[in-house]
Amino acid sequence: MSTPVLEAKGISRHFGGVKALEEVNFRVYPGEICALIGDNGAGKSTLTKILSGADRPDSGTLSVDGKPVVFDSPGSAQQHGISTVYQDLALAPELTPVDNLFLGHETLRGGLAGKLGVLNRGSMRAKAVEQFARLGVNLRSLSVPISSLSGGQRQSVAIARAAMWAGRVIFMDEPTAALGVVQTDRVLQLIRQVRDTGIAVVLISHNMPQVLEIADRVEVLRLGRSVAQMPIANLRVDDLVSLMTSGTCAAMEGV
């Protein structure tokens, strides 16, 4: 197997007397969908914050493409091609899909206009159209406030934005939690599209049937420890539940 695009070894994080993570290992490979699962309190949120630069571990190491790295902020992680789509999406509701796609990455016009902060909206729109087309994202309009779009379309814009500025890994926290069946199917297809571009996707989810449907591999946390790193093939919902609650399952025999 290839070198992990992002790997964590021996990650520990304590909050006073609470051991949120203890010697946790994690890895994700280029062009795969890796599900990060665990019961409430297993440490998923803490690990995700560390891997995306929002928190620092007490001990352990991180590497990108096999090279040691230190993330001291989300911006630092983004510089290494790592981004996160949180449940609240972090979109500006009054701005258009194009403006949201370039939020924090605005393109300025050349010359004096650019020095005065004038945006090159033509260039931004053209690149947005290209990005949405590349990922198969179909929006009702690129010119309306994003608050007027459906939940699935807003989620699609957030994912497309992360894919545009993250060249290696995207963390997605419960990306279909508030969506209906049709919108969920569209978002899952978009996640596959992102994976097929070579970007690794880490899916944090409590929806086990969905994990089985879309993930290539699963990493399981239990009580702040790593208990499994294995392909999703041949696993069942009962296996995933058993891994989260007891740290083992029948499918682990011989693995």
C-alpha positions in Angstrom: 0.0 0.0 0.0 1.1 3.5 -0.7 2.5 6.0 1.9 -0.3 7.5 4.0 -1.1 11.0 2.9 -1.7 11.8 6.6 -0.6 9.7 9.6 -0.7 10.1 13.3 1.3 7.9 15.7 1.0 7.6 19.5 -1.3 10.6 19.8 -2.3 11.4 23.4 -4.4 14.3 24.7 -5.4 14.8 28.3 -7.7 17.4 29.8 -6.9 17.5 33.4 -7.5 14.0 34.7 -9.6 13.1 31.6 -7.7 11.0 29.0 -9.4 11.9 25.8 -6.9 10.1 23.6 -4.2 7.6 24.7 -1.6 6.4 22.2 -3.9 6.7 19.2 -2.7 5.8 15.7 -4.5 6.9 12.6 -3.7 6.9 8.8 -5.5 7.8 5.6 -4.3 7.1 2.1 -4.6 9.1 -1.1 -7.9 8.6 -3.0 -9.7 6.7 -0.3 -12.8 7.3 1.9 -11.8 6.4 5.4 -14.6 6.3 8.0 -13.6 7.4 11.5 -16.1 5.9 13.9 -16.6 5.5 17.6 -19.3 5.8 20.3 -19.9 9.2 22.0 -16.9 10.1 24.0 -14.6 7.8 22.0 -12.3 10.7 21.1 -13.3 11.3 17.5 -13.8 15.1 17.9 -10.5 15.5 19.8 -8.5 13.5 17.2 -10.2 15.4 14.3 -9.2 18.7 15.9 -5.6 17.6 16.3 -5.4 16.2 12.7 -6.9 19.5 11.3 -4.7 21.8 13.4 -7.4 23.1 15.8 -5.7 21.5 18.8 -2.3 20.2 19.8 -1.5 16.7 21.2 0.3 16.2 24.5 2.5 13.6 22.8 2.7 11.7 19.5 3.7 12.7 16.0 2.0 13.7 12.7 3.3 13.2 9.2 2.1 14.3 5.7 3.3 12.1 2.8 5.7 10.5 5.2 7.3 13.7 6.3 7.0 14.9 10.0 4.8 18.0 10.4 3.5 20.2 13.3 0.2 21.9 13.0 -0.1 25.0 15.2 -3.4 26.2 13.7 -6.1 25.2 11.1 -4.3 27.5 8.7 -1.1 25.5 9.2 -3.0 22.3 8.3 -4.6 24.0 5.3 -1.1 24.9 4.0 -0.4 21.2 4.0 -3.6 20.6 2.0 -5.9 19.5 4.9 -9.3 21.0 5.4 -12.5 20.3 7.4 -16.2 20.6 6.6 -17.9 20.9 10.0 -21.6 20.3 10.6 -22.3 24.1 10.6 -20.6 24.3 7.2 -19.1 27.8 8.0 -20.8 29.4 5.1 -21.7 33.1 4.8 -25.5 32.9 4.3 -25.8 36.3 2.6 -23.1 35.7 0.0 -23.4 33.8 -3.3 -22.0 30.3 -3.9 -19.2 31.8 -5.8 -18.3 34.2 -3.0 -18.5 31.4 -0.5 -16.2 29.2 -2.6 -13.5 32.0 -2.5 -14.1 33.1 1.0 -10.6 33.9 2.4 -9.1 33.2 -1.1 -10.6 36.1 -3.1 -9.0 37.0 -6.4 -8.2 40.6 -7.0 -8.0 42.5 -10.2 -4.7 43.6 -11.6 -3.1 47.0 -11.3 -4.4 49.8 -9.2 -7.9 48.3 -8.9 -6.4 45.2 -7.2 -4.4 47.4 -4.8 -7.6 49.1 -3.9 -9.2 45.7 -3.1 -11.4 45.3 -6.2 -12.3 41.7 -6.8 -11.9 40.0 -10.1 -15.4 38.6 -10.1 -15.3 37.3 -13.7 -12.2 35.1 -12.9 -13.8 33.9 -9.6 -17.0 32.9 -11.3 -15.2 31.1 -14.2 -13.2 29.1 -11.7 -16.2 28.4 -9.6 -18.1 27.1 -12.6 -15.1 24.9 -13.5 -14.9 23.5 -9.9 -18.6 22.8 -9.6 -18.6 21.1 -13.0 -15.5 19.0 -12.1 -17.3 17.6 -9.1 -20.8 17.3 -10.7 -22.3 20.0 -8.5 -25.6 21.4 -9.9 -26.9 24.5 -8.2 -30.1 26.4 -8.8 -28.1 29.6 -9.3 -24.7 31.0 -8.7 -26.0 34.5 -8.1 -28.4 34.0 -5.2 -27.6 34.1 -1.5 -26.5 30.7 -0.3 -29.2 30.8 2.4 -31.8 30.4 -0.4 -30.4 27.1 -1.5 -31.4 23.7 -0.2 -29.5 22.0 2.6 -27.9 19.5 0.2 -26.8 22.3 -2.1 -25.3 24.2 0.7 -23.4 21.1 1.8 -22.2 20.6 -1.8 -20.8 24.2 -1.8 -19.0 23.6 1.5 -17.5 20.3 0.1 -16.6 21.9 -3.2 -14.8 24.8 -1.4 -12.8 22.3 0.8 -11.9 20.3 -2.3 -10.8 23.5 -4.1 -8.3 24.6 -1.4 -7.3 21.2 0.2 -5.1 19.2 -2.1 -4.7 16.2 0.2 -7.3 15.5 2.9 -10.8 16.6 3.7 -12.5 15.8 7.0 -16.3 15.7 6.8 -18.2 15.7 10.1 -21.6 14.1 9.7 -22.1 15.5 6.2 -25.6 14.1 5.7 -27.0 14.4 9.2 -29.7 17.0 8.5 -30.5 15.9 4.9 -33.4 14.1 3.3 -33.0 10.9 1.2 -32.5 12.5 -2.2 -30.1 15.2 -0.8 -28.1 12.5 1.0 -27.7 10.5 -2.1 -26.4 13.6 -4.0 -23.9 14.4 -1.2 -22.6 10.9 -1.0 -22.1 10.9 -4.8 -20.2 14.2 -4.4 -18.0 12.6 -1.7 -17.2 9.8 -4.2 -16.4 12.4 -6.8 -13.9 14.1 -4.4 -12.3 10.8 -3.7 -12.0 10.0 -7.4 -10.0 13.2 -7.9 -7.3 11.7 -5.6 -8.2 13.6 -2.4 -8.5 11.5 0.7 -11.8 11.9 2.6 -12.2 11.2 6.3 -15.8 10.6 7.1 -16.9 11.1 10.7 -20.3 9.5 11.1 -22.7 7.6 13.4 -24.6 6.3 10.4 -23.3 2.7 10.1 -25.2 1.7 7.0 -23.9 4.8 5.3 -20.4 4.0 6.4 -20.7 0.5 4.9 -22.1 2.0 1.7 -19.4 4.6 1.0 -16.2 4.0 2.9 -13.2 2.0 1.6 -11.7 1.6 5.1 -12.6 2.2 8.7 -10.6 3.4 11.7 -12.3 2.8 15.1 -11.8 4.5 18.4 -13.1 3.2 21.7 -12.6 5.0 25.0 -9.8 7.2 23.5 -7.8 4.3 22.0 -7.4 2.8 18.6 -9.1 -0.6 18.4 -9.2 -1.3 14.6 -7.9 -0.2 11.3 -9.3 -2.3 8.5 -10.9 -2.5 5.0 -14.7 -2.1 5.0 -15.2 -5.1 2.7 -17.1 -8.0 4.3 -18.0 -5.9 7.4 -21.6 -5.6 8.6 -23.4 -3.1 10.8 -23.2 -5.6 13.7 -19.4 -5.8 13.2 -19.0 -2.0 13.4 -21.2 -1.8 16.5 -19.2 -4.5 18.1 -16.0 -2.7 17.3 -17.2 0.5 18.9 -18.7 -1.2 22.0 -16.2 -4.0 22.7 -13.2 -3.2 20.5 -13.4 -6.5 18.6 -15.6 -8.3 16.1 -15.8 -11.7 14.4 -14.4 -10.2 11.2 -11.1 -9.3 12.9 -10.2 -13.0 13.1 -7.3 -13.6 10.8 -6.8 -9.8 10.0 
